[in-house]
Amino acid sequence: MTPAPVFTTIDDLQYIQSELETIRQGFHQRPELAYKENATSSFIIEKLKDWGYTVTTGIAGTGLVATMKVGAGTKRLGLRADMDALPIAEQTGLPYASEHTGLMHACGHDGHMTMLLGAAKHLALTKNFSGTLNLIFQPAEEAGFNSGGKTMVEEGLFDRFPCDVIYAIHNHPGAPQGQFLFREGTFLAAGDRVFIKVFGHGGHAARPHHSVDTVVVCAAIVMALQTIVSRNVDPNESAVVTVGRMRCGDALNVIPAEGEIGISVRSFDPDVRKKLKERIERICHSTAEAYDARVEIDYIAGYPVVDNDIAATALALSVARELVGEDDIVENTPRRMGSEDFAYMQQVVPGALVRLGNGPSDGGRDLHNPKFDFNDANLSVGAAFWCRLTERFLSA
């Protein structure tokens, strides 16, 4: 009688929990921005080589892939972690707070890297799988466009390192620590960016009738944009049009000749995405014309929709159930309006993005917040999940 296979548990990773905390806090202390993750990448490369992986560097600049083949298995698995930080001044007061002024790991990428490194070490020791494991450490997830995931794919990531399926984990503030959240199909929104320059006619603040005031034009455009989702998008669909930037002038006695507006646009449905673009461009042009001004629009298509493969999600859900039990599983979590450049990889290889609860987000400790910190209790949880997923998919 063949004995039942033995897969990794969370307790199996406790022997490296302290080491993982040191690594994660080191990453947190020394954050690096998109495509500048040089020290981060070098540290990861050294660790992976020490553990016996074949490491290929220079993909999308600082990106790398670590490969290990065990046994005669023919299946190929990809696991991905993101490496970059954000241009945010940290306010956590932690002993391992960022040493780089104005930069911090405010999205948990320090934890994402560390969980994958923990799995890499344990899998290299146990080799309880048969097939090819590709560990993908990508730069510039936060870039918004021309991101690391997109660039790695364009540089032949999956031609050089074929994968049958690919996975990623992102932490989720607000969900209980250690809780896994899943969703089949569309999960995270497409994210586009719009940069608008407004041109009027500058002049003296005391003689506004001699000018075309770009402050007024920008304000009118911003208010008109608020009608797009409420009046042009089917209420059964989801969309967001957020003006995150409006800049006009500096001096109080000067009517500025130019202004600028920056917009973040989120959607799930391709037709809605197209409609948003059409309405934003028309509103900007027609509103400016009504004030005798003009606009120039740079509309940049950003990340695609994260669309989780059904079979890949089902396997990940099964693995998580075995690992943490039913009480720490959310099987059909709501869609989120955030975006993720993991979507570029899913356009080439079927895969799934999994969310992992980071604990309460009270006190402002949410993603992209200066008080955010990754929950170190998740390091062994995430690493164990990666190990067990690898063992299940690449069954020895």
Secondary structure, DSSP 8 states (H G I E B T S, - for coil): ---------SGGGGGGHHHHHHHHHHHHHS---TT--HHHHHHHHHHHHHTT-EEEEEETTTEEEEEEEETT---EEEEEEE---BS-------TT--SSTT-B--SSHHHHHHHHHHHHHHHHHH----EEEEEEEES-GGGSSS-HHHHHHHTTHHHHS--SEEEEEEEETTS-TT-EE--SEEEE-EEEEEEEEEE-B-EETT-GGGSB-HHHHHHHHHHHHTHHHHHHS-TTS-EEEEEEEEEE-S-TTEE-SEEEEEEEEEESSHHHHHHHHHHHHHHHHHHHHHTT-EEEEEEEEEE--EEE-HHHHHHHHHHHHHHH-GGGEESS---BS---THHHHHTTS-EEEEEEE----GGG-STT-TT----TTHHHHHHHHHHHHHHHHT--
